Amino acid sequence: MTAAVYDRYGLPEVLRLAEVAVPEPGAGQVRVRVAATSVNLSDWEGLRGAPAYARLGGLRAPSIRTLGSDIAGVVDVVGAGVTRFRPGDEVYGDNLRLKGGFAEYAVAAESALAHKPPQLTFAQASTIPQAGAIAVQGTAAAGPGSRMLINGAGGGSGSFAIQVAKLRGAHVTAVDNAGKLDHMLRCGADEVIDYRSQDFTRCGPFDLILDLVAHRSVFAYRRALAAAGRYRCVGGTVRSLLRVLTVGWVIGRATGRDIGVLVVTEGPAQFTGLADRCVAGDVAIHIDQIYPLAEVSQALAHVGEGRALGKVVVQTG
Ligand SMILES: NC(=O)c1ccc[n+]([C@@H]2O[C@H](COP(=O)([O-])OP(=O)(O)OC[C@H]3O[C@@H](n4cnc5c(N)ncnc54)[C@H](OP(=O)(O)O)[C@@H]3O)[C@@H](O)[C@H]2O)c1
C-alpha cells in the first residue's frame, strides 16, 4: 500500500510516499481502509519533533513512520476479540497512539473508533475526533454569561471550541492572527483579538481561558483571570506548560484562581456528542482545504505554518 513515511524529524520535505506492507490488526484492533484523515497540530509537532513532548515516542528519530491520527474510513479486517465492528462498517476516531492515517490502510484499537454518522462525509467526520474532544473538554466549564477567552481559536480545535462555548451561553473572545479574525467571527465569537497587535492578557478579566498555544508567563495568565477564574492550556511550549503546572498552580491557589493544564481524555465518548451536534446543524464543520495523499507535505505545512482556517483534510483514494 502507499503511505506517507518519514525517518527523521524535520520540515515537510522529510516526508515521502513509499510502498509499505499493509498493517495487520492484532487482538482488539481493526484495520481501516482510510478514506480521509484530518491534520492536527499534533501531526505537525510529531513531524518536527518539537515541542519536546512530541519526541516521547522516539527521542532521536520517530518510532512511528506514518503520521495521521484522526482517521475516517471503512473497516476492512477485524482482529481477535473485536465485538463492535465488522468489515464494511464506516468508522472514525482519533488514532493518536498508533497513528498511520496518512496511508491507504491504518490499524486502530477498537476502543478508539465510533460508527460514522451516515449524514457526515468521511472528510467531515475526520475533522471531529481530536479537535472536537479538545473543544468539548476545554469549554466544559463555560455557562450562561461566563466570559471566556480562547487563545489560538482560528485553528481546528478553536473553531469547534468557539461554537461549543457559544452553545453553552458564554461570551466568547477569540484570539489568533489577523488573517483569522473574520473566520472566528463567522464561528460565532463575540469579540476577536489579533495576537500580533494586542496582548489578550491585558484585555480581561475573563472567567475562563482555554489556551491552545501557551507561550506566555503564568503572571500574564493570572492578570487575565477574574477572581475565581480558571485557565487551562492544552498545548504550547514545554517551558510554558511546565511553568503552568508548577508556578501557575501555586499562584492560582494563592490568588483564588485555578491555573492548570488540561490533559485531554481520548475516546469516542469524547467526540460523538459533538458529531451529533454537527449532524443536527448546531455546530458547523469548517474545512479549509482537502489535499490528496500525494500532497500530504503541503497539507501539514498549511497547518503548521498557521495558514489554515479551521481544519485541513488529506483524502486517500
Ligand atoms: N493536552 C492534550 O492532551 C492534547 C491532546 C492533543 C492535542 N493537544 C494540543 O492541542 C493543541 C490543539 O491545536 P489545534 O489542533 O487546534 O491547532 P491548530 O489548528 O494549528 O490551531 C492553533 C492556532 O493557534 C494559532 N497561534 C499560533 N501561535 C499563537 C499565539 N502566540 N497566540 C495565539 N494564537 C496562536 C495558530 O495560528 P498561527 O500559527 O497562524 O498564528 C492556529 O490558528 C495543540 O497544541 C496540540 O498539541 C493537546
The ligand as a MOL file (V3000), in Angstrom:
LIG
                    3D

  0  0  0     0  0            999 V3000
M  V30 BEGIN CTAB
M  V30 COUNTS 48 52 0 0 0
M  V30 BEGIN ATOM
M  V30 1 N -3.3660 18.2190 26.2580 0
M  V30 2 C -3.6400 17.1720 25.4770 0
M  V30 3 O -3.9320 16.1000 25.9830 0
M  V30 4 C -3.6010 17.3280 23.9820 0
M  V30 5 C -4.0150 16.2960 23.1280 0
M  V30 6 C -3.9740 16.5170 21.7340 0
M  V30 7 C -3.5220 17.7470 21.2490 0
M  V30 8 N -3.1250 18.7120 22.1160 0 CHG=1
M  V30 9 C -2.6550 20.0460 21.6870 0
M  V30 10 O -3.8030 20.8490 21.4880 0
M  V30 11 C -3.4830 21.8960 20.5640 0
M  V30 12 C -4.5840 21.8720 19.5000 0
M  V30 13 O -4.3350 22.7470 18.4980 0
M  V30 14 P -5.1380 22.6930 17.1140 0
M  V30 15 O -5.1200 21.3060 16.5650 0
M  V30 16 O -6.4150 23.4110 17.2600 0 CHG=-1
M  V30 17 O -4.0830 23.5360 16.3140 0
M  V30 18 P -4.2260 24.4990 15.0680 0
M  V30 19 O -5.3610 24.0480 14.2130 0
M  V30 20 O -2.8790 24.6330 14.4520 0
M  V30 21 O -4.6130 25.8750 15.7860 0
M  V30 22 C -3.7290 26.6000 16.5960 0
M  V30 23 C -3.9430 28.0720 16.2850 0
M  V30 24 O -3.1510 28.8640 17.1640 0
M  V30 25 C -2.6270 29.9770 16.4360 0
M  V30 26 N -1.4610 30.5210 17.1180 0
M  V30 27 C -0.1510 30.2210 16.9750 0
M  V30 28 N 0.6000 30.9580 17.8260 0
M  V30 29 C -0.2530 31.7330 18.5240 0
M  V30 30 C -0.0800 32.6940 19.5510 0
M  V30 31 N 1.1120 33.0240 20.0310 0
M  V30 32 N -1.1670 33.2980 20.0420 0
M  V30 33 C -2.4220 32.9790 19.5800 0
M  V30 34 N -2.6350 32.0780 18.5940 0
M  V30 35 C -1.5600 31.4580 18.0730 0
M  V30 36 C -2.3250 29.3510 15.0790 0
M  V30 37 O -2.2650 30.3450 14.0590 0
M  V30 38 P -0.8850 30.9980 13.5100 0
M  V30 39 O 0.2100 29.9600 13.6970 0
M  V30 40 O -1.1680 31.3400 12.1290 0
M  V30 41 O -0.6550 32.2180 14.2890 0
M  V30 42 C -3.5450 28.4580 14.8730 0
M  V30 43 O -4.6290 29.1610 14.2800 0
M  V30 44 C -2.0770 21.5760 20.0470 0
M  V30 45 O -1.1650 22.3930 20.7290 0
M  V30 46 C -1.8670 20.1070 20.4180 0
M  V30 47 O -0.5290 19.7690 20.6430 0
M  V30 48 C -3.1710 18.5280 23.4530 0
M  V30 END ATOM
M  V30 BEGIN BOND
M  V30 1 1 1 2
M  V30 2 2 2 3
M  V30 3 1 2 4
M  V30 4 1 4 5
M  V30 5 2 4 48
M  V30 6 2 5 6
M  V30 7 1 6 7
M  V30 8 2 7 8
M  V30 9 1 8 9
M  V30 10 1 8 48
M  V30 11 1 9 10
M  V30 12 1 9 46
M  V30 13 1 10 11
M  V30 14 1 11 12
M  V30 15 1 11 44
M  V30 16 1 12 13
M  V30 17 1 13 14
M  V30 18 2 14 15
M  V30 19 1 14 16
M  V30 20 1 14 17
M  V30 21 1 17 18
M  V30 22 2 18 19
M  V30 23 1 18 20
M  V30 24 1 18 21
M  V30 25 1 21 22
M  V30 26 1 22 23
M  V30 27 1 23 24
M  V30 28 1 23 42
M  V30 29 1 24 25
M  V30 30 1 25 26
M  V30 31 1 25 36
M  V30 32 1 26 27
M  V30 33 1 26 35
M  V30 34 2 27 28
M  V30 35 1 28 29
M  V30 36 1 29 30
M  V30 37 2 29 35
M  V30 38 1 30 31
M  V30 39 2 30 32
M  V30 40 1 32 33
M  V30 41 2 33 34
M  V30 42 1 34 35
M  V30 43 1 36 37
M  V30 44 1 36 42
M  V30 45 1 37 38
M  V30 46 2 38 39
M  V30 47 1 38 40
M  V30 48 1 38 41
M  V30 49 1 42 43
M  V30 50 1 44 45
M  V30 51 1 44 46
M  V30 52 1 46 47
M  V30 END BOND
M  V30 END CTAB
M  END
